[in-house]
């Protein structure tokens, strides 16, 4: 082998393992994989979602007592909370992550 080819082979053997193992791969939307941790649910951290203040919102956006009562019912948050869908998505992802962690613990306990 020529010296140039030996240098190229050495660089490939030295550089590829260092940089190739640190990458996080997204096989499916919302699912991440890395060699270190395996598969897990990716959580995109939301950008400053304010807490939902039901009382303040209901006072500001209702015009009569009937609307106010409907607004104060937590079953109607999907109507009055502007960040409801984002909060619901975060809750679902956290539940999925918790379930995956429980499964992982069970597998580790068996092994």
N, C-alpha and C positions, 0 to 999 in steps of 0.2 A: 504494500500500500504506500502511496505517496504521502509525503508530509502534509500536504494540503488536505487530502482526504482524511487523514488521521485527526487533524484539527477539527474538521467539520463533524466527524463522528463523535469526538470528545465533547464538542459544544452541544450537540444534540442530546447526548446522554446526560450532560450536566445541567443544561438549561431547561429542557422539557419537563422533567419531574418537578423542578422547583416551581415553575409557573403553571403547569398543567393541573396540579391538584388543588389549587386554591380557588378555582372557579366555581360559582354557584350556577347550576343548570336548571332551567325551568321547563320540565317535560310537558306540563299542562298548565293552563292559566290558574294561578292561585296555589300551585304546588311547586316547591323548590326541592332541589337535591344537591347535596355536596358530599364529597368522599368522607369528610370528617363526621358529619351528623346524619347522613342518610336522607331519606325523604321527610319533608315536613311542610306544613301549610305556611305559605308566605303571607305575612301581614304587611300591607303597605300602610305605613303610619300616616294617619290623617293629618291634615293641616289645620290645627287649631279649630276644632269643632266646639262651639260654645255649649255649655250645659243648657238643657231645655228647662226653662222656668215657666211651668204651666200657668201659675197664677198671674204672672206679669203678661204673658201672651194672651191669656183669656180676657184680661181686663182691657188690653189695648185693642184687640181685634173682634170683640163681640159688641153687639148693639142692644141686646135685650137679655133678659134673664134666661130664656130658653136656650139661646145660643151659648150663653156662659156655662150653663149646666152641661150641654153637650161637649163644650171645649174642656171642661174640668174632668170629664170621663177619660181615663187613660186608654180605653179602647179606641178613642178617636184621635190619638196622637198622630196617626198617619195623615190626618187632614190638616192639623194645625202646626205640627212641628216641621219646619223647613228642612231639617237634617235627618228626618226619620229614616229614610232609605239608607243613608250612610251608616247611621247607628245600627240599624238592623243587619246590614252586611257585616259590620264589625262583630256583632254578637254571634252571627252564624259562623264566621271564621274562627272566633275564639272557641266556640263549642266544638268545631271540627278539630282544632288543634288539641284541645283537652282530650277528646276521644282518642286521637292518634297517640297521645302520650300515655294514656291508660293502656292501650293495646301494646305499645312498646314496653311498658313496665311488665305486663303479663308475659310477653315473649321472653324478656330478660329473666323473669322469675322461673320460667320453665327451663331455660337453657342453663 
